[in-house]
Amino acid sequence: MSSIISTFDAVAGGYDSPNMRFFPFAADLLAAKAKIFGRQKILDVAAGTGMVSIAAAQMASTGRVMAIDLSAGMLAKAEVNCRKMALTNIDYFEMDGQDVEFKRNYFDHVLCGFGLFFFSDIQKGLLSWKRVMKPGAKVGFSSFLPSSFSPMAELFITRLQAYGYAKDFEVAQKLDSVEKCEQTLSSAGFENIQISQQSMGYHIATGRDWWDVVWNTALRSLLDNLSDDELERFQVEHMAEVEALAVADGIYLPVDVLFSFAEKPD
């Protein structure tokens, strides 16, 4: 758990980079699909820099958003972003999303943008969320399909393995299909499961823009074992192979997202 916290503390400063604009795009869509309104109470789990929280708070203008994350660095950035948007209906708490500390039957929505697959025990997390949800309340989360970031991610992993580090970004694979998401929600006792897919890709200009994605997301954690010299060499080599993918419009960054929703039984 401490390694995840340190990773997200490290990337907090660059997490809002325009090269990762799929994060705010997906946050807005997650909140819109939840159909938030009025005085509702929303829990944003693994809130990061507050993208889902801000979208939800704007929709629930007379409601309240509780944003929780284990990373103090992320929450500090989220509070800055909240002030920039002049929002006063978001509260931030350093809290474990696998064991939320709110009262039973309290929230109208529990949302989580690209965070649930990092949980060591997803079922424990979902059951904890369900406890604090009102009967009939909605849960919603986003996750990546395997086609996201391809072929850049495969090139990244292959080159990392060539350096003697046989790692992979396995956490995202926990919720990378409709079937896995359905089974996960069903096993936790949710009903009326609805899952949709959205392509949210775009072009980036250079290999350095892709490196910005690597360095300011959880992918950075896979580089921890490289020495400073290895990291410098790896960066140059990897950016060059990504540059080779460029076409007239730049380098296409595919981001294919699953939006999974369900309800707590009445």
VENWOVEN-V193051 format. One record per pair of residues at least 6 apart in sequence whose C-alpha atoms are under 7 Angstrom apart, sorted by the first residue. I is the first residue (numbers start at 0). J is the second residue. If there is no record, write none. Layout:
[[I | J] [I | J]]
This chain:
[[4 | 69] [4 | 70] [6 | 217] [6 | 220] [7 | 70] [7 | 73] [7 | 217] [8 | 70] [8 | 71] [8 | 72] [8 | 73] [10 | 215] [10 | 216] [11 | 72] [11 | 73] [11 | 76] [13 | 215] [14 | 215] [14 | 216] [18 | 203] [18 | 208] [18 | 211] [18 | 212] [19 | 212] [21 | 199] [23 | 50] [26 | 50] [26 | 51] [26 | 54] [26 | 112] [27 | 51] [27 | 54] [29 | 258] [30 | 51] [30 | 54] [30 | 55] [33 | 139] [35 | 55] [35 | 58] [35 | 59] [36 | 58] [36 | 59] [37 | 59] [37 | 60] [37 | 61] [37 | 62] [38 | 59] [38 | 61] [38 | 62] [39 | 59] [39 | 62] [39 | 63] [39 | 107] [40 | 62] [40 | 63] [40 | 64] [40 | 106] [40 | 107] [40 | 108] [41 | 63] [41 | 64] [41 | 65] [41 | 106] [41 | 107] [41 | 108] [41 | 109] [42 | 64] [42 | 65] [42 | 66] [42 | 106] [42 | 108] [42 | 109] [42 | 110] [43 | 51] [43 | 52] [43 | 65] [43 | 66] [43 | 67] [43 | 109] [43 | 110] [43 | 111] [44 | 66] [44 | 67] [44 | 68] [44 | 96] [44 | 110] [44 | 111] [45 | 67] [45 | 68] [45 | 96] [45 | 111] [45 | 114] [46 | 52] [46 | 66] [46 | 67] [46 | 68] [47 | 68] [47 | 73] [47 | 74] [47 | 77] [48 | 73] [48 | 74] [48 | 76] [48 | 77] [49 | 77] [51 | 112] [52 | 64] [52 | 66] [53 | 81] [56 | 63] [56 | 64] [56 | 88] [56 | 89] [62 | 88] [63 | 88] [63 | 89] [64 | 88] [64 | 89] [64 | 90] [65 | 89] [65 | 90] [65 | 91] [66 | 89] [66 | 90] [66 | 91] [66 | 92] [67 | 91] [67 | 92] [67 | 93] [67 | 94] [68 | 74] [68 | 92] [68 | 93] [68 | 94] [68 | 95] [68 | 96] [69 | 93] [69 | 94] [69 | 95] [70 | 93] [71 | 93] [74 | 91] [96 | 124] [97 | 123] [97 | 124] [97 | 127] [98 | 124] [98 | 127] [99 | 127] [99 | 128] [101 | 131] [102 | 131] [103 | 130] [103 | 131] [103 | 132] [104 | 130] [104 | 131] [104 | 132] [104 | 133] [104 | 134] [105 | 131] [105 | 132] [105 | 133] [106 | 131] [106 | 132] [106 | 133] [107 | 132] [107 | 133] [107 | 136] [107 | 137] [108 | 132] [108 | 136] [108 | 137] [108 | 138] [109 | 128] [109 | 137] [109 | 138] [109 | 139] [110 | 138] [110 | 139] [110 | 140] [111 | 139] [111 | 140] [111 | 141] [112 | 140] [112 | 141] [113 | 140] [113 | 141] [113 | 142] [115 | 121] [116 | 170] [116 | 171] [116 | 173] [116 | 174] [117 | 170] [122 | 187] [125 | 187] [126 | 187] [129 | 263] [134 | 263] [134 | 264] [134 | 265] [135 | 262] [135 | 263] [135 | 264] [135 | 265] [136 | 262] [136 | 263] [137 | 260] [137 | 261] [137 | 262] [137 | 263] [138 | 260] [138 | 261] [138 | 262] [139 | 259] [139 | 260] [139 | 261] [140 | 258] [140 | 259] [140 | 260] [141 | 256] [141 | 257] [141 | 258] [141 | 259] [142 | 174] [142 | 175] [142 | 256] [142 | 257] [142 | 258] [143 | 171] [143 | 175] [143 | 255] [143 | 256] [143 | 257] [144 | 175] [144 | 176] [144 | 255] [144 | 256] [144 | 257] [145 | 175] [146 | 255] [147 | 253] [147 | 254] [147 | 255] [148 | 252] [148 | 253] [148 | 254] [149 | 253] [151 | 241] [155 | 237] [156 | 166] [156 | 167] [159 | 165] [160 | 166] [166 | 221] [174 | 180] [177 | 194] [180 | 259] [181 | 192] [189 | 261] [189 | 262] [189 | 263] [189 | 264] [190 | 261] [190 | 262] [190 | 263] [190 | 264] [191 | 261] [191 | 262] [192 | 260] [192 | 261] [193 | 259] [193 | 260] [193 | 261] [194 | 257] [194 | 258] [194 | 259] [194 | 260] [195 | 257] [195 | 258] [195 | 259] [196 | 256] [196 | 257] [196 | 258] [197 | 255] [197 | 256] [197 | 257] [198 | 254] [198 | 255] [198 | 256] [199 | 254] [199 | 255] [200 | 252] [200 | 253] [200 | 254] [200 | 255] [201 | 251] [201 | 252] [201 | 253] [202 | 248] [202 | 249] [202 | 250] [202 | 251] [202 | 252] [203 | 249] [203 | 250] [203 | 251] [203 | 252] [204 | 249] [204 | 250] [205 | 242] [205 | 250] [206 | 238] [206 | 239] [206 | 241] [206 | 242] [207 | 238] [210 | 238] [213 | 219] [244 | 250]]
